Amino acid sequence: MANLNGSFGLRPLSKLGGGANSTGLTGYSPYEIASDNSDKIYHGQLVIPLASGYIDHTANAAGGTVSHLGVFQGCQYVSSVNGKTIWSNYWPGSGADSDFPVQAFINDDPSQLYVIATDASWTSKANARASVFLNASLSTGITGVDSTGLSLGRLAISTLATTNSLTLRVLGWVEDEANSDFASAGIGAIVRLNNSFNAPTGSIAAGTPSTTGV
């Protein structure tokens, strides 16, 4: 039986420890996208801090050269066409009035846990259990669907390893009857981010994105 999960990127689940689960968002977002940024940024996609003070898609942050700021949840900007305020599920890469900020909403808490669909079979539940505490990359870091605004990111099963510079740490999976076939893609893996920019220690400096993928 195939799993029902499609691609949706990283979806907030809960928090490590005993903190309240606010899904990592605060009432005011200090993060901005440059109004002339032509890179599309999709809901559920990893983003990184730039040396310019803005944010952008994650690109090759899996290599550990740039910290992950968090997961993109949408943005708000003033339209360059009609001057109206727009809330969008994703950043379309154009259309903002340069006289106004493009406010980005980011899950930025280092203790946030996420669900992400696997891109391939885990073969068995026993193999999935053996993958807990390993690290992995995403199968795609910068692609998505314009009609829904959702990221196409999935957990790349083939990259599972102990390498601590990989993007995600696997902590388990969601027990879900509709997505319980470990011999098929689409198991909802529970993960947290490695190399979080907002972590108390060990964060890496802001940088620039690359088109090489994660």
N, C-alpha and C positions, 0 to 999 in steps of 0.2 A: 504494500500500500504506500503510494507516494505521499510525502508530506505536503501540507497546504501552504506552508510558508513560502512567500516569494522574497524578493530582495527589498529591503527597507533601510539598509544601513544600520546604525546603532540606535537602539530605542531604550530610553531610560527605564530602569526596573526598580531598583532599591538602592540602599546605601550600605557600605561596610560599617560595622560597628552599630552603636545604638542611636545614631543621629536620626532626626526626623527626615523622612523622604520628601524633599521639596523638588525632586528631579533636577537639582543643581541650578535652578534659575532663581534670580533675585528680582525684586520689583523694578530695579533700574539696571539696564545693561550699559557698562562703560565701553563696550567694544564697537568699533566701526569698520565698515568696508569703504575703501576709497571709491568715490562716485564714478571714477573713470576705469574701475577694475572690470575688465572684459571676461574674467574667469567666472563661469557659473558655479555657484555653491549650493549644494542640495541639502534638503532636510535629512538629518541623520548622518551627515558627512563630517569627518574629522576636519578641524581647522587648526592653523598654526598662527602664532604671533609673528608679525613682520617687524624688521628693524625700523620701518617707517612709522610704526605706531598703529598700523591697521592690521586686519586679519585677512587670511586667504585660505584656499583649500589646502589640504594636507600635503598632497603630492608625495614626495619621497621621504617624508618624516620617519618612515619605518626604519631607516638606516641609522637613526639615533643622532643625526646631525642637527635636527631642529626639534624642540619640544612640541608636544601636542597641547594646545590650549583647551580643547574640549570638542564638543559635538554641536554642530549647527542646528538650530531649531527654527530659523526663520529670520526675517528682517523687516524693518519699517523705513520708508523713505518717501520723499516728496517727488511726485512725477514731474518729469521735464516736459511732458505733453500737456497736462491740464492743471498742474499745480496742486493736485489732491494728494493727501497722505495715503499711502498704500501700505498694507501689511501683506507680506508675501511669504508663502511656505518655503520658497527658495530665492536666492539672488540670481536674477536672469542675466546678469552681466551687462546690463545697460538700462537706460530709462530713468535715471535719477537726476534731479536738479542738483548741479554741483554747488549751489549756494547753501544747501542743507545737508546735514549728516545722514549717512546710511547706517542706521542703528542695527547691530547684529545681536541676536539672542543666542547665547551659548551655554550649554551645560558645562560648567567650568570647575566643578568640584572634583578633586582628585579621588575622593572616596566613592564617587558614583559608580554603580554597576549598570551594565547594559545587556540587552539581548541582541544578538545578531545571528542571522541564518547562516548555516554552513553551506559552502559552495559545492560540496561533494559528500559522498557517503562516509560515515564514520565506521562502517562495516558492521560493528556490533556495539552493544552497550558496554561491554568489557573494554573495547578499544577506546570508547569515549571516556570511561573512568580513568584509563591510563594516560589520557591527555590532560586531565585536570592538573593545574599548576604549570603546564607548559605555556610557551608563548607562540604567537602566530601573527602573520600579516593579514591584510584584507586582500580579497581577490581583485578588487578595483578600488582606487582611492578617490577618483575625481569624476566618475560618470554618474548620471542619473537620468530621470525621466521628466521632461518639461511639463507634461500634462498633469502629473501628480506632484511634482516638485521633490520626489523621493530619491534618495541615493540608491544606487545599485550595489553598494558595498556588501560583501559577504565575507565570512571568515574562511580563509584559504586553508583547507585541511592539509594540503601538501606541504605547507610551510611550518607545521607544528615542530617546535624544537625548544631547547633550553636557552637559546640565545636571548639575552635580556634586552637587546635593543629592538626586538620585534615589537610591533605596534600594540598587541593585545595580550593580556594574561587570561588564560582560560580558568574559570572557577567552578564550572559545572554546566548544567543545562536545565531548561524549563521542562517540568513534567506536564506534558500537554498531549492529550489523546489524539488530537488532529495532526500532531507533528511528532510522532513517536517512532517512526520507522528509521532505525539507525543504519539501515542498508540503503537509504536514499538521502539525497541532499535536502536541506531545509530544516534540520534540527535547530532549535533555538538555543544557541550556546550563551551561557552567562559569562561575561568578560568585564575586566576593568582596563583602563588605559595604562600603558607603561610610559615612563618619561613625561609625566605631566608637568607642564610649565608652572602650575600653581602649587606643586608639591612642596612641603617645607624644606626638603633637602634634595639634592641630586638633579635639579632642573637644568636644562640646557638653554643657552641664550636664544633670543629671537633671531630669525633668519629670513630667508627667502624661499619661495616654493620652487619646485622643479617639475618638469613634465614627464619624468621617468616613471611615475606611478609608485604605489606602495608595495 
